[in-house]
């Protein structure tokens, strides 16, 4: 675990990596190390997913780097650290929000010649449409049209807008506290353009993360980026395979019980490792071995009658059933209860409540 802190120190102090090629190379080296140069048995997306969704919480360097970039972008969005912004933007033609929202870097080429600003803006553009599909309330419309050197205090859309009959409307000049009409006309013109896109109805999740302060900011941003990129990884292929083997649909709540409670019932590393291997079906069955070796058959090596699938090798084989019968009989005698003979009740500890 000494590698990650060193990488995070570099990511937070030198956010100068552009593109994803270097991260793809690091990922290949990491996967090669984990699986000892052999073919991976668990998809990388499942390895880096959080444990509450059945993942193994392997740190992903690319997402950590992007989280570090967003911790820098916080100053561009909130505009609180005046000294830092003046140092980073001494030669800017427009305000910071003009580059974040209006893509003024296409007009002012000087912005992207700065190695840090360029890499940070690249990360922002990669997530902008997904994170902020509509005009955010943190946007400062007048700041976007002013030079940073003017140092004029301007408000956000959250301060400038009011809801009337369910629609956002701009406040009056006197209510806004604008002394000159020119600034009000500039603001009105920006409002008309941004209203065509639409305004967000509430604070975005990213802004809420920023509002919670700097303590634990990197961890919160990493989780946010991980959830954003793995939103389609909720239903894993192995979940469909197990539901087919059990002969019934398994609700997501039942899987969540397994991930949050079932995997944690023992502190023994070997037992928890076995449970993950069972869930991800990493054990090689006769059926899988026949496919690997491209041979016919794949019969169970115990009964030699049925195809050696996962569910057969661990439950349906007549020799394995004798083993399970002895276990059930012993538990029933000790506890003086009657147990159901369903594999999903005991195999993965799937039920949402105890069945004993």
N, C-alpha and C positions, 0 to 999 in steps of 0.2 A: 504493500500500500504506500510505499515511499514515492512511487512514480507519479501518482495523481497530484499530490500537493506541489511537486516541482513543476508539473505541467500547468497547474492552475496559476502558480506565481508568474510563469511566462505569459500565459494567456491574458492575465489582468494587467500586466505592465507593458506588454508588447503585442497589442492586437493588430498585427500586420500581415496575417495570412489571408490571401485572396484565393477564392476557389476551393474546391473540395478534393482535389487530387491528392494532396498530402495526407488528408484524413483517411481517404480510401486506402492509401498505402499502409498507414498505421493500423487500420482495421484488419487488413490482410495479415500483417505480422502478428497482431494480437490473437486473431482466430487460429493462426498456424501454431502459436505457442500453446493456446488452450487445448487444442485437439491433437497436439503432438504431431503436426504435419499430416494428420489423417483427415478424412472427410468429416465435416461437422455433422453431428446428429441432432443438434438443436439450432434452429434458425437464429441468426444474430439479433433480429428484432425481438425475439423472445428472451434472449440473454440480457438485453439492456432494459427490458420492460420492468416496471416496478413490481415488487413482490405481491402487492395487493391485487394485481391482475395476472398472477401466475408467472411472472418473470423472475429472473435471478439477480436483477439490479446490478448488472455489470456496467461500470462507468463508460460512457461514450465520449470520446475526446472531442469530437466535432460539436456535439450539443453543449458540452462544457465551454468550449471556445465561444460559441454563439451566446451563451449565457453571460460570459464575461464581456462580450461586446455590448449586450443590452445594459449591463451595469454602467458602461461608459455612456451609452445613448440616453440613460436616465437624465444626465446633466443637460443634454440637448433638448429633451422634452420638457423637463421641469423649469429650466432656466434659472436655477437658484444660485449656482456656483458662479458668480459673476467673474471672479478672478481667473478661473480656469477657462471659461468661455472666451474671455478677452484674449487670453494667451493662445488658445487654439484657433480662434477666428479673427485674428488681427487683420487679415487681408480679404475678408469676405465682402461681397457686394450686396448680399441680401441677409435677412435674418435667418437664424437656424431653422425655424419651422418652414421656411421657404424651400430649403433643401430636403427636409423630411417629407413634406406633403406636396409641394408644387414641382418637385424634381428640377429645381433651378441649377443643379449641377450640370445639366445639359447646356445651359446658357453660360454659366460661369465655369469654364474648364479648369480654372485655377484650383477649384475646390478638390477635385479628384487627384490633383498632383501631390497632395499631401498624403503620405503613405498610410497614416493612421486614419484620417478622415475617410479616405477611399475605402478601406476595408470595413470600417464601421457602417458606412452607408450601404455597401454591398449586402451586409447582413440584414440591415433594416429593410431593404427592398425585397429581400427573399421572403420576409414574413409580413410585410405591410398589408397586403390585400386580405390575408387570412385573419390577422389580428385586428385590424381597423378597416372593415369593409365600408364604413361610412365615416363622414367627417367627425373626428373625435372632439369631445368637449374640452380637452386640454389644449387644443390648438389656439395659438395667439395670432389672430388674423392681421393685426396691425404690425406685429413684430416681423411677420413674413415680408412686409414691403418696406421695412426700414433697415438702414445699415446698422449693424451691431454697435458701431462706434458712437451712435447718437445717445445710447444709454437711456432711452425714454421708457418709463414704466408703462406697460400695456397689459390689458387683462386677457383672459381666456374667453372662449365662447360660453363657458359655463357662467361667467359673470355678465356677458353681454346679452344673453338670450333669455326669453321668458316664453312659457307655453300659453298659447291662446287657442281655445277650442281644440286642444290636442295637437296643435301645430306650433313649431318653434317660430318665434318672431323676434325681431331686433328691438331692443329698448330705444327710447327716444334719446336725443343728444344730451339734454339736460340730465336725464336719469343716468346716462353713461358717464357723465362728468367730462365730456370732451369740450374743450374751450373753443376750438376752431372748427369751421364747417368742412374744411378740406379733409381732416382726419375722419370725420363722420362719413363723408362721401366715399373715401377709401374703404372704410369699414362696410358700408352699405354695398359697395360693389363686390367685395369679397364674400359677403353674406349671400348675395344673389347667386354667385358661382357655386359656393359650397352647398347651398340649399338644393341645387339641381342634383347633387350627389346624394343628399340626405344627411341628417345629423343622427348621431348615436343617441339612443334614448337614455343611456346611463353610462357610468364609467366603465371602461373596458377592464378586463381582468389584468392586463398589463399595468394599467394605471393604479389599480388597487394594490398590486404587488409593490410598486414604487412608493405608494403612500405609507406602507408599513415600516419604512425606514431602511437603513443600510445593514442592520444586524440580520444575518441569515439571508441577505438579498441574493447571493449567488446560488444558494441551494433552491430558493423559491423559483428563480428564473430557470434553473436547469429542469426542475420538475414541470414548469409551465411549457418549456420547449419540448420536453420529452412527451408530455400529454398531447401537444399539438401535432407532433410528427407520428405518434403511434395511436391516433384516434381510431384508425381502422383496424387496430390489432386486438380489439376487445374479444372477438370470436376467433379463437385459434383453430388450426386444422385438426389438432389432436382432440379438441373438444367435440368436434363433429364425429371423429372416428370412435370415441368412447360412447357417444350417444347411440351410434349405430350398433355397437357391440352390445350395449345394455338393452337395446330394443325399445327405447323411450326417449322423449325429448328431455334434456336436462336444462332447467332454467338457469339464467345467469346468476340469480341469487344463490343457487346451490353451489355453483362454481366459486362464487365469492366467499362462501362459507369455507370451502376447502382451502382457498388461498390464504384467508385471514386467520382461520382457526385450525383447520385440519393439518396444515403443514407445520404448525407450531406446537402440536401436542407433545412433542418430545424434543429434548435438547441434544439427544445423541446425533452426532454428525452422520454416522453411517445410516441411521434410520431415515433421517430427512433426505439424505442423498438418494436413498432407494425410492422414496416417495416421488421425488422430482423425476427420477428415471422412469418410474412407472407412468407418471402423468404424461411425460413427453415421449413415451414408448421408445426409449433408446435401446432396450434390450433386443438382441438379435434372435428372432424366432426362426423355426425351420422354414416357414413360408418366405420370410425375408431373405434368409440365407440362400434359398433356391433361386430367388430373383437375382441376388448378387452374383452367384456362380453360373447363372443362366442354365439351370438344369431343371428337369421336370420333377414333380413330386412335391417336396416340402411337407411330408407327413410328420405328424407328431412323433418324437423319438421315444415316447413312453408307450402309448397304445398302438402306434403304427397303423392307425385306421383312419383318423381324421386329419384334415389339413392343419398344420401347426400354426394357427393364427394366435394373436395375443390373448383373446378371450378364451380360446380353447386351452392354451398352455397353462393359464392361471386359474381357470374355473371349470370348464366343461369336460376336460379329460377325466375319464372314469377313475384313474389312479389319483389324480389331484382331488377329485370329489371325496375320495376316502379320507384324504388328509384334512380337508375342510370339515368333514363330518365329525372327526375326532375332536377338532377344536370347538365346534358348536356344542357337541355333547358335553365336553368338559366344562364349558362356560355355563351351560344350562343347569348342570348338576350343582355347580358351586353357587350360582346366583339364584337358583330356583325360579327361572323365567323361561319363556319360550322365544327363540330368536327367529327372525325371518331369514329365509334362505335366498336372499337377493344379493348378487355380487356388488352392486353399487352402494349397498348399505354399509359394507365393511371394507371394501377394497380401497376406495379413495376417501372414506369418511365423508361422503358427499352430502348426506341429509342436513337440513338446516337446523335440526334439533336432535338431541340424543335419542336413540331408539332402544335404550336399555333402561 
